[in-house]
Amino acid sequence: VIQMVPAQLDPMMPPKHKHEKAPRGPAEDFVPVLQAPNEKLTKEERAAWNIPACISNWKNTRGYTIPLDKRLAADGRHLQEHTINSNFATLSESLYVAERQARQEVRMRAQVQKKLALSEKEQREEELRKLANQVRMERQNQNQPPQQQQQQQ
């Protein structure tokens, strides 16, 4: 008798089938791209629209020697004027005042907490002194003979 057994499948094998998405249908309402009719540009217009190639400070694939003044001219840093807004001074001054005030408030809070801690400590010590005095008095009363205790009462 021959027994048929299915072959063991390797769990690490990649799948033999592939999930493919169905192609999408065309869009419902096609919007045409409107373009102006082609017109020949004059040399002046073409020159006005021409953007010169950038001289990079990092890439020089052809190995040309580029003078420093050309590099700086291409950088454009000299074209910008550095002006500081007057509101910056008021902002920095207000931040400085706010920081000083916050530091003062923190210092005051720390002093108040320190005073509260000291007063609590003094109260605890006072209570402990009173308890110690009471215990001493009770011990003195217990150590005295009974006749003296009656006289004191």
Residue pairs with C-beta under 8 A, 6 or more apart in sequence:
41 49
54 74
55 66
55 70
55 71
55 74
56 74
57 71
57 74
57 75
60 66
72 78
141 149
141 152
144 152
